[in-house]
Amino acid sequence: MKNFLTIALFALALVSTASAQSNVSSQQTVINVAQISVIAVQGNINMVISSATAGQAPDAANASATYAVTTNGKNQKISAQLDRTMPTGLSLFATMEAPTKAKSNGKVELSSKSADLVTGISSVNQGGLALDYQAVATVDATPDNVVRTVTYTITNN
């Protein structure tokens, strides 16, 4: 009888628990949005300086590419830097079109030191932006095939 009473009380407890369950449940979710700042350049750059007007410096060479930028940050900037200095008599310039609400610094000479090309970038995702290059030589430039890597970086202003 004692076992029967124990089993009956246990069964009653199970029925009470089952009837106390709800048909609604909730769960807290946490979503962390990190700061995102990415840039990508498209196009191959190949410039040839091969002509001049007598009595004047060699004619500059020009090339165009495009770039895309996405950031959810505020007040970002794009800077550029060469992997090493340019040889004597040769300069490389870059001009970047600014994305919406940002500011381009116009034609900027590139060197092994970082230089800002675009400032004031905030919350944007835009592609197909113009990226123009100009190579300028003086008569002091030694005829050569000069290869430089340009690194673009987007960071806080």
N, C-alpha and C positions, 0 to 999 in steps of 0.2 A: 504494500500500500504506500509505503514511504517512497519507493521508486516511482510508482505511478504518479504521486503528487509532484515529485521533482520534475518528471517529464511533462506533466500538464502545465506547470508553471513556466518551464522553458519554452514550450510551444506557444503559450500565451505571450511571452516576452517577444518572440519572433514575429508574431502577428501584429503586435503593437508597434514594433520597429518598422515593419513593412508598410503599415498604414501611415506612419509618420513621414515617409519619404515624399519629396515634392516632385512635380513634373516640370519644374523650372530650376535651372542652375546657371551660375555665372562664373566667369573667370577673368581676372585682371590680366591685361596684356600690356607690355612695355615695348615701345618702338623707339629706338635711338637713331636719329638722323645725324650722321656725321657731316662735317664740313667737306664738301666736294669741290675740288678745283682741278680741272683737267684741260689740256690744250693738245691739239694735234695739227701738224702742218702737212700739206699735201702738195705734190709736184716735185719735179726734178729741176735743179737749177744748173744751167750751163751757160756761161757768158764768155764771149770772145771779144777781146779788144784788138782790132786789126786795121784800124784806119785813123787818119788824122788829116787835118788841113794844114798845108805848109805854113810854118810859122806859129802854129797853135799846138796845144797839148793833144794827146791822143783822144779820140772820141770815146765817150763813156759807153759801157755796155749795160743793157737793162734786161731784166727777167722778172716774170711774175709767177706767183703761186697763190694758194689760198690757205686759210687756217680755220679751225673751229675751236670754240671755247665753251665750257660749261662750268658754272660755279654757283653755289648757293651761298657763298660768302659775301661779305660786304667790303667795299673799298679795296679791291684786289688790283694788282698791276701785272703786266707782262713785261719781262725783261729778256734781253738776249745777250749772249756772250760767245765769242769765238774760242775754239780749243787752243789756239796759239796766235800770236801777233801776226799781222800781215807783213810781207816783205817791204823793203824800202821802195817808195814810189807807187805803191798800190793801196787803195782804200776800198772798203766794202761798206755800203750803206743799205739800210732796210727801212721800209715804211710799212706800218701796219694800219689797216682800216680799223677804227674803233667799233666795238659792238655797241648796241643801243645804250644810251646814257653814259657812255665812257668817253675818254679823251685820248686822241692819238697825239703823240709828241712829234709827228711829222717824220721827215727824213733824218735818221740817226746813224752816225758812224759807228760801226761795230768794231770791237777790239777784244782783247783777252780779259777786259774788265766788264762787269755787268752794266748794261745801259737800259734804262726804262724806255719802252716803245709805246705802251698804252697804260693809262692810269684811270682810277675811278670806276673800276668794273664791279658791278654788284648784281647779284641774282640774274644771271643770263645764261641762256643756251642758244648759241647762234653759230651757224656754219657758213661756208662760202665767203668768208671775209677776205679782202684783198691783202696780199703780202707781196710787196714789190722790192726788188733788189736793184742796186746800181753799183757797178764796179768802175772806179775811176783810177786812171794811171797817169803818171807823169813820165817824162822822158828818162827818169832815173829808174823806172821799173825794168828789171832784167827780164828778157823774154823767157818765160817758163810756164809750166802748167801748175797753177797754185790751187790746192785743195784745202778747204777749211770746213770744219763742222760748226754750225750755228746751233746753240742750245737755247731753246725758249723755255722760260719758267714763269708760272703764275703763282704769285705769293701775296701776302698781305702788303698793303701800301705802306 
